[in-house]
């Protein structure tokens, strides 16, 4: 499937910003089932400097500095991305305990071990391990166990865009049983890491389908998040607990890391600005 993606982030300030330094994760990475044919970023006001690099996890990043006083900052990116369907990997995956043991002892897959530890927004806990436990019975194949865990998160938790913020800890999400895709992804990752399993956070876009008989709403799509789990001899495999599905040709990957903090779309430092408001508009259009 071929997509045209437009993502626009706008900051409005009550007072002029005299200087800003920014780091953004807005350019899509190459992935096993994904090819970026074209990517362009436009920043207004025009930056004094702009550098394209890669972060520790191999994600494309852009760093730019604006020295012109401004009360509005707009970052627009446009991509043309092709995504292939995912293969189903549920037959023949090893018992989850063997995966847990292998990532701490097999040098060939040591990279996955770094995704078993605590990170900024994902802290392991006995409560998370307890929630995961019914799906991870002794000897159960890991793909089957993870699939059931994400199904339970979808069933047990209510999507509520006003219920949480970035500062909401997983213990509160678990207690109140509501949140957004970011929370559900962090929750699934926290459950898996609490059992010693490697799991990472993936950000990107999900194609949304318009009800029959209505035109697509330009800008109605939004950034999305899901999780990925490491299977020895197979690699990383994605799960979307928010929608209770296996990501395939309708999920577009931008970046992955330990949690949201590693790959937030935009972060930076400003001088001045007073109060500010941010708006985001994303459009994902299928071309084929």
N, C-alpha and C positions, 0 to 999 in steps of 0.2 A: 504494500500500500504506500502510495506517495502522498505526502502532506505539504501544504504551505502553512507555516506557523508565523504568527505575528504576536509579539509580547511587548507591551508598552507599560513602563513604570514611570509615574509622574510624582514628583515631590513639589509641593507648594509651601512657601515660607512666608511668615508675616513680616520678617525683617530680612534685609539683604544678607546673603552668604558671601563672605569675602574670599574664602578658600575652602576647597573640599578635596579630599583624597578618597577614592572609591575602589573597591574590589568587587567584581560581579561574576557570578556563575550563570551566564545566560547563553553561552555558545554550546551547542550540543556536542557530546563526546562520541567518538566512534565506538561501536559496540558490536558484539558478534552477529546480531541480527539487524543492525542499523547502519545506514550510510547517510552522511550529510553531504548533499550535492552542492549546497550553497548556504552561506551564512554571512549576514551583514549587520553591523551595529551602528546606529546613529545616535550620538549624544548631543544634546543642546542644553546650555551653550557648548560650543566646541571646546574640547579639552586642550590644555596647553601641551600635555603629554598623554600618550595612550600606548600601552604595551600589552601584547597578547602572550601569555605564558601557560604553563600547566602546573597544577598543584601537586601535592604529595601523592594523591590518589590517581593522578593522570587525567583529571578533569581540565578542560580548557578554562582559563580565567582571563579576565581583562582588568587591568589596573589603569586608572586615569586620574588626572589632576586638573581641576578647573580653578583658575586664578582670577577670572572675571567676576565681579560682583553680580549676583543673580538672586531672584526671588522664586525662580522655577527651574527645576532640573527634570529633563525628560530623557529616558533611555529607551530606545526602540530597537528591537532585534527582529530580523526576518530570516527565516530558514526554509529550505526545501529539503525534506528528509524522507528517506525511504526505509520502511520497516517490514521485515519478513515475519511470518507466523512462527510461534514457538513450538518446539516439539514437546510432546507429553513425555515426562520422565518418571512416571510413577511405578513402572515395573522394574524390579531388580535393584532398587536403591538399598543400601546397607542398613542394618539396625542403627538406630540413632545413637546408642551408646558407643558403637565403634567409631562413628564420626567424632563424637566428643573426645574420645581417647586419641584418635589419629591426629587431630589438629595440634595437639600439644606434644606429639612425639615424632611425627613424620616431617623431616626437614623439607621434603618436596612440596609440602603444602603449608609451610610455616607462615606464609603471607596471610592466610585465612585466620591464623591465631590472633592477629591484632584486632579482629572483629568480635572477640569473645569477652573483652574487658569493658569496664565502665567508660562512659563518655559524658560529655557535658549534659545532655538531656536524657540519657539512658543509664540508670543506675540499677545494678542487679539487686535482687532482694528475695527473701524467702517467700514473700507474698506472691511475687510474680512466678516463682518456681511452682508454688502450690496451685496457681491458676492453670499453669501449663500441664501439670502432672497427669490429669485424666486422659490427655491425648498421647502422652509419651509412656505408654505401658512397656514393660520389659520386652526387648527384642523386636519392637515394632519398626517397620521400615521408615526411614526418616521422612521421605516425601509424603507418605500417608499420614504420619503424625503431624507434620507442619500444615498440611492441607486441612486437617480437622481443627487444628488450633485457630487458623485464620477464619474458618467457618464459624467457630464459636465466638470469636471476637465480633464478627459481623452480626451474629444473632443476639449476643448479650449486650452490645453497646449501641447507643443511639447517636446518630449524627446530629450535632448541634453546633452551629458555627459561633454561637455566642457563649458557649459553656466554658471554654478554656482560652488560655493565652500561651505564649511561649514559656512563660514562667510557671505554668501549672505542672507540678510534679506528677510522675506516673502513679504514685500512690493515691493521689486524688482522682486521677482518671479511672483507676481501678475501682475505687470506692464508689464513685458517683455514676459510673457506667455511661458516660457521654463524652463527646469530643468531635474532632475532625480527622481527616485522613492523616495528618501529621501525627496526631495522638495515637491513632490506631496502629500506625506503622511503628512508632516508638514502643508502644505496648507489646506488639508482637516480637520486636527485636529484644526488648527487655526480658520477655519470657524465655526466649531461646538462649540468650546469654546467661540467664540465671541457671540454666541446665548445662552450661558449658559449651553451647553450640555457637558457631560463627554466623552472624547475621549483620547485614549492612542496610543502610537507608538509601533509597533511590528517589530522586526528584525528577519530574518531567511533566508531561502533559498526557491527558486522556481525551481521546476523541469523544465528543458528546453527540448523541443523535437527537435530532429535532422531531417532535411528534408529527405523525403523518398529517399532511395538509397545511403545515405551517412552514414559513421560511426560516432558515437558520438565523439565529441572533448573533450578529458579528460582535465579538468581544464578550460573549456569554460564557465561553470556556474559561478555565482557571488552571493554575498550576496544581499538580497532583503529587502524591507521594505513595510509595509502597515499599516493600521490603524484599530482600534477596537473601537466600540461604545457600551455604556452600555444601555441595555433595562431592566427595572424593571421586576422582576419575570422570566426573561429569562437569564440574565447575559450579558457577553460581546460577541459581534458578529463582525466578521472581514469583512473588505471591502478593495479591492485592486484597487485604482484609476489609477495606472500606466497601468494596463492591463484591466481595466474595467470589473472586475470579482469578484465573491464572493470566497474567499479562501476556499479550500476544501482539498482533499487528496493530492494535488500536492504542497501545501505550508507547509513548515517545520518551526516550531517556535523555536527560540533560546532564546529570551528574550523579555520583554516588560517594558516600563517605560513612563515617561511623554514626552520625545522626544529622539533624538539620543544621546544627552549628557549623559543621564542616563545609556545607554546600549551600548556605543561604543565598538566595538570588542576588542580593545586594547588601553590602555593609560598607561603612566608611566613617570618616571624621570630618566635621565641618566647623568653621569658625563663623559665629553669628547665626542668623536665621530665625531667632525667636522660636515661636511655635511652628509646627509643620504638620501637614496632612499628606498622606500617600495614597495613591490609587493605582490599581493594576488592571489591565485589560488584556486578555489572551484570546486569540482566535486560532482555531485549528481546523483547516479546511482540507478535506480529502480531495485529491486531484485525480485519483484512479482507484 
